[in-house]
Amino acid sequence: MADPKGFMTTPRREWPRRPVEERVRDWHEVYVPGGLLPIISKQADRCMDCGVPFCHEACPLGNLIPEWNDLVSREDWRAASDRLHATNNFPEFTGRLCPAPCEAGCVLAINQPAVTIKNVECAIADRAWEEGFAPPRPPDRLSGRTVAVIGSGPTGLAAAQQLTRAGHTVAVYERDDRLGGLMRYGIPSFKMEKHHLERRLEQMRAEGTKFRTSMAVGRDVG
């Protein structure tokens, strides 16, 4: 950890929200654009780098949370992005939408407010896009195998991206007319604006994933 006393000297600060009178007039995200970067390195300093990181165990994805907290505290954004994307295909989604069981598992939360793990994750993901740390990663060679993924929700997209990067020829079938599943039709824009989803879909197309919309498997295709 960059600051061994960070958890004692730095209070928890969360991503600031836009004024209510402004938020009620639009459907944009509730948080101040760019409001994380001035505060997030100090917030990552609060991570104690525990011998047993319960945050890591509490995360369903097994994110390497202490590792990328340390890298963010040192402002090594490229390495932090690499650590985060090693376990999470879409951190800009989870950084906005996940209920953050990792923060409930944070050891600091025993007697203080937990580390703002979710905010750190979101800051890494957004910085990765800004700095070009998340380019398309097409496979070096194709395996000759084809895979059909049914549904373009977060699980289907993550599976499709991993399979495409492994060299398989992947087609995603979606019964709706637009891609994204729950992230498209179940999540309002004030929680996650849809340009985050569109950006990942364009990355996946550039990697070679094919998408078939308005196709119900079992009805339109066998």
HELIX and SHEET records of a PDB file:
HELIX    1   1 GLY A    6  THR A    9  1                                   4    
HELIX    2   2 VAL A   20  ARG A   23  1                                   4    
HELIX    3   3 LEU A   37  ALA A   44  1                                   8    
HELIX    4   4 PHE A   54  ALA A   58  1                                   5    
HELIX    5   5 ILE A   65  SER A   73  1                                   9    
HELIX    6   6 TRP A   77  HIS A   85  1                                   9    
HELIX    7   7 PRO A   91  LEU A   97  1                                   7    
HELIX    8   8 PRO A  101  GLY A  105  1                                   5    
HELIX    9   9 VAL A  107  ILE A  110  5                                   4    
HELIX   10  10 ILE A  117  GLU A  131  1                                  15    
HELIX   11  11 PRO A  154  ARG A  165  1                                  12    
HELIX   12  12 LEU A  182  TYR A  185  1                                   4    
HELIX   13  13 HIS A  195  GLU A  207  1                                  13    
SHEET    1   A 3 THR A 146  ILE A 150  0                                        
SHEET    2   A 3 THR A 169  TYR A 173  1                                        
SHEET    3   A 3 LYS A 210  ARG A 212  1                                        
END                                                                             
